[in-house]
Amino acid sequence: MISGKEVALQRKLKIEPIEGSYNSYAVKEKRDWSGNIYLACVAAILAIAFFT
């Protein structure tokens, strides 16, 4: 934190119990690809507009 401002990061986590153990859980992060899909669509539209 260089500027001293706190930034809240929201991550999508999936918590699953580990079979065969007591009070142990596996934490997995869910990937959100929606931002990359929108970026690819915008890039495709710009490429089409540039080459036509």
mmCIF file of the N, C-alpha and C atoms, coordinates in Angstrom:
data_MODEL
# 
_entry.id   MODEL 
# 
loop_
_atom_site.group_PDB 
_atom_site.id 
_atom_site.type_symbol 
_atom_site.label_atom_id 
_atom_site.label_alt_id 
_atom_site.label_comp_id 
_atom_site.label_asym_id 
_atom_site.label_entity_id 
_atom_site.label_seq_id 
_atom_site.pdbx_PDB_ins_code 
_atom_site.Cartn_x 
_atom_site.Cartn_y 
_atom_site.Cartn_z 
_atom_site.occupancy 
_atom_site.B_iso_or_equiv 
_atom_site.pdbx_formal_charge 
_atom_site.auth_seq_id 
_atom_site.auth_comp_id 
_atom_site.auth_asym_id 
_atom_site.auth_atom_id 
_atom_site.pdbx_PDB_model_num 
ATOM 1   N N  . MET A 1 1  ? 0.840   -1.184  0.000   1.00 0.00 ? 1  MET A N  1 
ATOM 2   C CA . MET A 1 1  ? 0.000   0.000   0.000   1.00 0.00 ? 1  MET A CA 1 
ATOM 3   C C  . MET A 1 1  ? 0.880   1.241   0.000   1.00 0.00 ? 1  MET A C  1 
ATOM 4   N N  . ILE A 1 2  ? 1.156   1.726   -1.150  1.00 0.00 ? 2  ILE A N  1 
ATOM 5   C CA . ILE A 1 2  ? 2.034   2.876   -1.282  1.00 0.00 ? 2  ILE A CA 1 
ATOM 6   C C  . ILE A 1 2  ? 1.289   4.160   -0.944  1.00 0.00 ? 2  ILE A C  1 
ATOM 7   N N  . SER A 1 3  ? 0.057   4.282   -1.427  1.00 0.00 ? 3  SER A N  1 
ATOM 8   C CA . SER A 1 3  ? -0.676  5.531   -1.236  1.00 0.00 ? 3  SER A CA 1 
ATOM 9   C C  . SER A 1 3  ? -1.385  5.602   0.109   1.00 0.00 ? 3  SER A C  1 
ATOM 10  N N  . GLY A 1 4  ? -1.431  4.510   0.850   1.00 0.00 ? 4  GLY A N  1 
ATOM 11  C CA . GLY A 1 4  ? -2.109  4.521   2.134   1.00 0.00 ? 4  GLY A CA 1 
ATOM 12  C C  . GLY A 1 4  ? -3.604  4.275   2.025   1.00 0.00 ? 4  GLY A C  1 
ATOM 13  N N  . LYS A 1 5  ? -4.097  4.098   0.814   1.00 0.00 ? 5  LYS A N  1 
ATOM 14  C CA . LYS A 1 5  ? -5.520  3.821   0.617   1.00 0.00 ? 5  LYS A CA 1 
ATOM 15  C C  . LYS A 1 5  ? -5.735  2.317   0.579   1.00 0.00 ? 5  LYS A C  1 
ATOM 16  N N  . GLU A 1 6  ? -6.783  1.899   1.260   1.00 0.00 ? 6  GLU A N  1 
ATOM 17  C CA . GLU A 1 6  ? -7.103  0.476   1.288   1.00 0.00 ? 6  GLU A CA 1 
ATOM 18  C C  . GLU A 1 6  ? -8.053  0.149   0.142   1.00 0.00 ? 6  GLU A C  1 
ATOM 19  N N  . VAL A 1 7  ? -7.735  -0.874  -0.612  1.00 0.00 ? 7  VAL A N  1 
ATOM 20  C CA . VAL A 1 7  ? -8.554  -1.280  -1.744  1.00 0.00 ? 7  VAL A CA 1 
ATOM 21  C C  . VAL A 1 7  ? -9.149  -2.641  -1.427  1.00 0.00 ? 7  VAL A C  1 
ATOM 22  N N  . ALA A 1 8  ? -10.472 -2.734  -1.512  1.00 0.00 ? 8  ALA A N  1 
ATOM 23  C CA . ALA A 1 8  ? -11.151 -3.995  -1.233  1.00 0.00 ? 8  ALA A CA 1 
ATOM 24  C C  . ALA A 1 8  ? -11.122 -4.867  -2.484  1.00 0.00 ? 8  ALA A C  1 
ATOM 25  N N  . LEU A 1 9  ? -10.532 -6.031  -2.362  1.00 0.00 ? 9  LEU A N  1 
ATOM 26  C CA . LEU A 1 9  ? -10.496 -6.974  -3.472  1.00 0.00 ? 9  LEU A CA 1 
ATOM 27  C C  . LEU A 1 9  ? -11.536 -8.051  -3.221  1.00 0.00 ? 9  LEU A C  1 
ATOM 28  N N  . GLN A 1 10 ? -12.401 -8.249  -4.169  1.00 0.00 ? 10 GLN A N  1 
ATOM 29  C CA . GLN A 1 10 ? -13.420 -9.268  -4.034  1.00 0.00 ? 10 GLN A CA 1 
ATOM 30  C C  . GLN A 1 10 ? -13.042 -10.433 -4.926  1.00 0.00 ? 10 GLN A C  1 
ATOM 31  N N  . ARG A 1 11 ? -12.792 -11.568 -4.298  1.00 0.00 ? 11 ARG A N  1 
ATOM 32  C CA . ARG A 1 11 ? -12.440 -12.771 -5.029  1.00 0.00 ? 11 ARG A CA 1 
ATOM 33  C C  . ARG A 1 11 ? -13.529 -13.809 -4.793  1.00 0.00 ? 11 ARG A C  1 
ATOM 34  N N  . LYS A 1 12 ? -13.805 -14.578 -5.822  1.00 0.00 ? 12 LYS A N  1 
ATOM 35  C CA . LYS A 1 12 ? -14.805 -15.625 -5.710  1.00 0.00 ? 12 LYS A CA 1 
ATOM 36  C C  . LYS A 1 12 ? -14.095 -16.908 -5.294  1.00 0.00 ? 12 LYS A C  1 
ATOM 37  N N  . LEU A 1 13 ? -14.397 -17.382 -4.102  1.00 0.00 ? 13 LEU A N  1 
ATOM 38  C CA . LEU A 1 13 ? -13.744 -18.556 -3.574  1.00 0.00 ? 13 LEU A CA 1 
ATOM 39  C C  . LEU A 1 13 ? -14.741 -19.700 -3.451  1.00 0.00 ? 13 LEU A C  1 
ATOM 40  N N  . LYS A 1 14 ? -14.245 -20.907 -3.652  1.00 0.00 ? 14 LYS A N  1 
ATOM 41  C CA . LYS A 1 14 ? -15.052 -22.104 -3.479  1.00 0.00 ? 14 LYS A CA 1 
ATOM 42  C C  . LYS A 1 14 ? -14.386 -22.938 -2.395  1.00 0.00 ? 14 LYS A C  1 
ATOM 43  N N  . ILE A 1 15 ? -15.107 -23.196 -1.313  1.00 0.00 ? 15 ILE A N  1 
ATOM 44  C CA . ILE A 1 15 ? -14.558 -23.925 -0.184  1.00 0.00 ? 15 ILE A CA 1 
ATOM 45  C C  . ILE A 1 15 ? -15.197 -25.303 -0.147  1.00 0.00 ? 15 ILE A C  1 
ATOM 46  N N  . GLU A 1 16 ? -14.363 -26.335 -0.207  1.00 0.00 ? 16 GLU A N  1 
ATOM 47  C CA . GLU A 1 16 ? -14.840 -27.711 -0.218  1.00 0.00 ? 16 GLU A CA 1 
ATOM 48  C C  . GLU A 1 16 ? -14.189 -28.481 0.919   1.00 0.00 ? 16 GLU A C  1 
ATOM 49  N N  . PRO A 1 17 ? -14.960 -29.302 1.636   1.00 0.00 ? 17 PRO A N  1 
ATOM 50  C CA . PRO A 1 17 ? -14.339 -30.136 2.674   1.00 0.00 ? 17 PRO A CA 1 
ATOM 51  C C  . PRO A 1 17 ? -13.478 -31.233 2.043   1.00 0.00 ? 17 PRO A C  1 
ATOM 52  N N  . ILE A 1 18 ? -12.373 -31.539 2.689   1.00 0.00 ? 18 ILE A N  1 
ATOM 53  C CA . ILE A 1 18 ? -11.481 -32.590 2.213   1.00 0.00 ? 18 ILE A CA 1 
ATOM 54  C C  . ILE A 1 18 ? -11.962 -33.906 2.799   1.00 0.00 ? 18 ILE A C  1 
ATOM 55  N N  . GLU A 1 19 ? -12.207 -34.874 1.916   1.00 0.00 ? 19 GLU A N  1 
ATOM 56  C CA . GLU A 1 19 ? -12.704 -36.166 2.376   1.00 0.00 ? 19 GLU A CA 1 
ATOM 57  C C  . GLU A 1 19 ? -11.630 -36.887 3.187   1.00 0.00 ? 19 GLU A C  1 
ATOM 58  N N  . GLY A 1 20 ? -12.073 -37.553 4.240   1.00 0.00 ? 20 GLY A N  1 
ATOM 59  C CA . GLY A 1 20 ? -11.162 -38.335 5.065   1.00 0.00 ? 20 GLY A CA 1 
ATOM 60  C C  . GLY A 1 20 ? -10.409 -37.510 6.090   1.00 0.00 ? 20 GLY A C  1 
ATOM 61  N N  . SER A 1 21 ? -10.759 -36.238 6.260   1.00 0.00 ? 21 SER A N  1 
ATOM 62  C CA . SER A 1 21 ? -10.087 -35.409 7.257   1.00 0.00 ? 21 SER A CA 1 
ATOM 63  C C  . SER A 1 21 ? -11.138 -34.714 8.118   1.00 0.00 ? 21 SER A C  1 
ATOM 64  N N  . TYR A 1 22 ? -10.699 -34.250 9.263   1.00 0.00 ? 22 TYR A N  1 
ATOM 65  C CA . TYR A 1 22 ? -11.599 -33.595 10.205  1.00 0.00 ? 22 TYR A CA 1 
ATOM 66  C C  . TYR A 1 22 ? -11.310 -32.101 10.221  1.00 0.00 ? 22 TYR A C  1 
ATOM 67  N N  . ASN A 1 23 ? -12.313 -31.304 9.886   1.00 0.00 ? 23 ASN A N  1 
ATOM 68  C CA . ASN A 1 23 ? -12.207 -29.844 9.865   1.00 0.00 ? 23 ASN A CA 1 
ATOM 69  C C  . ASN A 1 23 ? -11.097 -29.336 8.945   1.00 0.00 ? 23 ASN A C  1 
ATOM 70  N N  . SER A 1 24 ? -10.919 -29.975 7.811   1.00 0.00 ? 24 SER A N  1 
ATOM 71  C CA . SER A 1 24 ? -9.960  -29.500 6.816   1.00 0.00 ? 24 SER A CA 1 
ATOM 72  C C  . SER A 1 24 ? -10.722 -29.186 5.541   1.00 0.00 ? 24 SER A C  1 
ATOM 73  N N  . TYR A 1 25 ? -10.394 -28.054 4.952   1.00 0.00 ? 25 TYR A N  1 
ATOM 74  C CA . TYR A 1 25 ? -11.101 -27.587 3.770   1.00 0.00 ? 25 TYR A CA 1 
ATOM 75  C C  . TYR A 1 25 ? -10.107 -27.171 2.701   1.00 0.00 ? 25 TYR A C  1 
ATOM 76  N N  . ALA A 1 26 ? -10.494 -27.369 1.451   1.00 0.00 ? 26 ALA A N  1 
ATOM 77  C CA . ALA A 1 26 ? -9.700  -26.906 0.321   1.00 0.00 ? 26 ALA A CA 1 
ATOM 78  C C  . ALA A 1 26 ? -10.347 -25.629 -0.208  1.00 0.00 ? 26 ALA A C  1 
ATOM 79  N N  . VAL A 1 27 ? -9.536  -24.606 -0.395  1.00 0.00 ? 27 VAL A N  1 
ATOM 80  C CA . VAL A 1 27 ? -10.021 -23.329 -0.899  1.00 0.00 ? 27 VAL A CA 1 
ATOM 81  C C  . VAL A 1 27 ? -9.555  -23.179 -2.335  1.00 0.00 ? 27 VAL A C  1 
ATOM 82  N N  . LYS A 1 28 ? -10.525 -23.053 -3.248  1.00 0.00 ? 28 LYS A N  1 
ATOM 83  C CA . LYS A 1 28 ? -10.214 -22.894 -4.659  1.00 0.00 ? 28 LYS A CA 1 
ATOM 84  C C  . LYS A 1 28 ? -10.806 -21.579 -5.143  1.00 0.00 ? 28 LYS A C  1 
ATOM 85  N N  . GLU A 1 29 ? -10.047 -20.900 -5.969  1.00 0.00 ? 29 GLU A N  1 
ATOM 86  C CA . GLU A 1 29 ? -10.513 -19.623 -6.509  1.00 0.00 ? 29 GLU A CA 1 
ATOM 87  C C  . GLU A 1 29 ? -11.222 -19.859 -7.835  1.00 0.00 ? 29 GLU A C  1 
ATOM 88  N N  . LYS A 1 30 ? -12.425 -19.304 -7.947  1.00 0.00 ? 30 LYS A N  1 
ATOM 89  C CA . LYS A 1 30 ? -13.171 -19.402 -9.197  1.00 0.00 ? 30 LYS A CA 1 
ATOM 90  C C  . LYS A 1 30 ? -12.660 -18.329 -10.145 1.00 0.00 ? 30 LYS A C  1 
ATOM 91  N N  . ARG A 1 31 ? -12.401 -18.701 -11.371 1.00 0.00 ? 31 ARG A N  1 
ATOM 92  C CA . ARG A 1 31 ? -11.935 -17.749 -12.385 1.00 0.00 ? 31 ARG A CA 1 
ATOM 93  C C  . ARG A 1 31 ? -13.129 -17.087 -13.050 1.00 0.00 ? 31 ARG A C  1 
ATOM 94  N N  . ASP A 1 32 ? -13.027 -15.790 -13.217 1.00 0.00 ? 32 ASP A N  1 
ATOM 95  C CA . ASP A 1 32 ? -14.079 -15.034 -13.888 1.00 0.00 ? 32 ASP A CA 1 
ATOM 96  C C  . ASP A 1 32 ? -13.537 -14.573 -15.236 1.00 0.00 ? 32 ASP A C  1 
ATOM 97  N N  . TRP A 1 33 ? -14.037 -15.179 -16.306 1.00 0.00 ? 33 TRP A N  1 
ATOM 98  C CA . TRP A 1 33 ? -13.542 -14.904 -17.647 1.00 0.00 ? 33 TRP A CA 1 
ATOM 99  C C  . TRP A 1 33 ? -14.369 -13.846 -18.366 1.00 0.00 ? 33 TRP A C  1 
ATOM 100 N N  . SER A 1 34 ? -15.391 -13.288 -17.730 1.00 0.00 ? 34 SER A N  1 
ATOM 101 C CA . SER A 1 34 ? -16.277 -12.359 -18.439 1.00 0.00 ? 34 SER A CA 1 
ATOM 102 C C  . SER A 1 34 ? -15.534 -11.107 -18.902 1.00 0.00 ? 34 SER A C  1 
ATOM 103 N N  . GLY A 1 35 ? -14.615 -10.597 -18.119 1.00 0.00 ? 35 GLY A N  1 
ATOM 104 C CA . GLY A 1 35 ? -13.863 -9.412  -18.519 1.00 0.00 ? 35 GLY A CA 1 
ATOM 105 C C  . GLY A 1 35 ? -13.003 -9.675  -19.734 1.00 0.00 ? 35 GLY A C  1 
ATOM 106 N N  . ASN A 1 36 ? -12.397 -10.857 -19.801 1.00 0.00 ? 36 ASN A N  1 
ATOM 107 C CA . ASN A 1 36 ? -11.567 -11.205 -20.949 1.00 0.00 ? 36 ASN A CA 1 
ATOM 108 C C  . ASN A 1 36 ? -12.410 -11.406 -22.194 1.00 0.00 ? 36 ASN A C  1 
ATOM 109 N N  . ILE A 1 37 ? -13.612 -11.934 -22.050 1.00 0.00 ? 37 ILE A N  1 
ATOM 110 C CA . ILE A 1 37 ? -14.501 -12.147 -23.195 1.00 0.00 ? 37 ILE A CA 1 
ATOM 111 C C  . ILE A 1 37 ? -14.924 -10.802 -23.780 1.00 0.00 ? 37 ILE A C  1 
ATOM 112 N N  . TYR A 1 38 ? -15.282 -9.852  -22.914 1.00 0.00 ? 38 TYR A N  1 
ATOM 113 C CA . TYR A 1 38 ? -15.667 -8.517  -23.386 1.00 0.00 ? 38 TYR A CA 1 
ATOM 114 C C  . TYR A 1 38 ? -14.490 -7.838  -24.089 1.00 0.00 ? 38 TYR A C  1 
ATOM 115 N N  . LEU A 1 39 ? -13.306 -7.981  -23.545 1.00 0.00 ? 39 LEU A N  1 
ATOM 116 C CA . LEU A 1 39 ? -12.120 -7.385  -24.158 1.00 0.00 ? 39 LEU A CA 1 
ATOM 117 C C  . LEU A 1 39 ? -11.858 -7.987  -25.536 1.00 0.00 ? 39 LEU A C  1 
ATOM 118 N N  . ALA A 1 40 ? -12.019 -9.297  -25.669 1.00 0.00 ? 40 ALA A N  1 
ATOM 119 C CA . ALA A 1 40 ? -11.814 -9.952  -26.959 1.00 0.00 ? 40 ALA A CA 1 
ATOM 120 C C  . ALA A 1 40 ? -12.850 -9.486  -27.981 1.00 0.00 ? 40 ALA A C  1 
ATOM 121 N N  . CYS A 1 41 ? -14.095 -9.290  -27.551 1.00 0.00 ? 41 CYS A N  1 
ATOM 122 C CA . CYS A 1 41 ? -15.138 -8.810  -28.470 1.00 0.00 ? 41 CYS A CA 1 
ATOM 123 C C  . CYS A 1 41 ? -14.838 -7.392  -28.950 1.00 0.00 ? 41 CYS A C  1 
ATOM 124 N N  . VAL A 1 42 ? -14.425 -6.531  -28.051 1.00 0.00 ? 42 VAL A N  1 
ATOM 125 C CA . VAL A 1 42 ? -14.091 -5.154  -28.427 1.00 0.00 ? 42 VAL A CA 1 
ATOM 126 C C  . VAL A 1 42 ? -12.897 -5.145  -29.382 1.00 0.00 ? 42 VAL A C  1 
ATOM 127 N N  . ALA A 1 43 ? -11.898 -5.981  -29.098 1.00 0.00 ? 43 ALA A N  1 
ATOM 128 C CA . ALA A 1 43 ? -10.728 -6.052  -29.976 1.00 0.00 ? 43 ALA A CA 1 
ATOM 129 C C  . ALA A 1 43 ? -11.117 -6.570  -31.362 1.00 0.00 ? 43 ALA A C  1 
ATOM 130 N N  . ALA A 1 44 ? -12.017 -7.543  -31.420 1.00 0.00 ? 44 ALA A N  1 
ATOM 131 C CA . ALA A 1 44 ? -12.467 -8.074  -32.712 1.00 0.00 ? 44 ALA A CA 1 
ATOM 132 C C  . ALA A 1 44 ? -13.229 -7.020  -33.498 1.00 0.00 ? 44 ALA A C  1 
ATOM 133 N N  . ILE A 1 45 ? -14.078 -6.261  -32.828 1.00 0.00 ? 45 ILE A N  1 
ATOM 134 C CA . ILE A 1 45 ? -14.836 -5.206  -33.503 1.00 0.00 ? 45 ILE A CA 1 
ATOM 135 C C  . ILE A 1 45 ? -13.895 -4.126  -34.043 1.00 0.00 ? 45 ILE A C  1 
ATOM 136 N N  . LEU A 1 46 ? -12.906 -3.757  -33.245 1.00 0.00 ? 46 LEU A N  1 
ATOM 137 C CA . LEU A 1 46 ? -11.932 -2.749  -33.700 1.00 0.00 ? 46 LEU A CA 1 
ATOM 138 C C  . LEU A 1 46 ? -11.107 -3.266  -34.874 1.00 0.00 ? 46 LEU A C  1 
ATOM 139 N N  . ALA A 1 47 ? -10.742 -4.542  -34.837 1.00 0.00 ? 47 ALA A N  1 
ATOM 140 C CA . ALA A 1 47 ? -9.963  -5.113  -35.936 1.00 0.00 ? 47 ALA A CA 1 
ATOM 141 C C  . ALA A 1 47 ? -10.794 -5.150  -37.221 1.00 0.00 ? 47 ALA A C  1 
ATOM 142 N N  . ILE A 1 48 ? -12.053 -5.518  -37.123 1.00 0.00 ? 48 ILE A N  1 
ATOM 143 C CA . ILE A 1 48 ? -12.944 -5.541  -38.298 1.00 0.00 ? 48 ILE A CA 1 
ATOM 144 C C  . ILE A 1 48 ? -13.108 -4.136  -38.863 1.00 0.00 ? 48 ILE A C  1 
ATOM 145 N N  . ALA A 1 49 ? -13.307 -3.155  -37.974 1.00 0.00 ? 49 ALA A N  1 
ATOM 146 C CA . ALA A 1 49 ? -13.484 -1.772  -38.418 1.00 0.00 ? 49 ALA A CA 1 
ATOM 147 C C  . ALA A 1 49 ? -12.196 -1.238  -39.054 1.00 0.00 ? 49 ALA A C  1 
ATOM 148 N N  . PHE A 1 50 ? -11.045 -1.660  -38.554 1.00 0.00 ? 50 PHE A N  1 
ATOM 149 C CA . PHE A 1 50 ? -9.792  -1.171  -39.090 1.00 0.00 ? 50 PHE A CA 1 
ATOM 150 C C  . PHE A 1 50 ? -9.514  -1.749  -40.476 1.00 0.00 ? 50 PHE A C  1 
ATOM 151 N N  . PHE A 1 51 ? -9.798  -3.019  -40.688 1.00 0.00 ? 51 PHE A N  1 
ATOM 152 C CA . PHE A 1 51 ? -9.467  -3.669  -41.944 1.00 0.00 ? 51 PHE A CA 1 
ATOM 153 C C  . PHE A 1 51 ? -10.539 -3.542  -43.023 1.00 0.00 ? 51 PHE A C  1 
ATOM 154 N N  . THR A 1 52 ? -11.680 -2.927  -42.719 1.00 0.00 ? 52 THR A N  1 
ATOM 155 C CA . THR A 1 52 ? -12.707 -2.756  -43.748 1.00 0.00 ? 52 THR A CA 1 
ATOM 156 C C  . THR A 1 52 ? -12.747 -1.331  -44.240 1.00 0.00 ? 52 THR A C  1 
# 
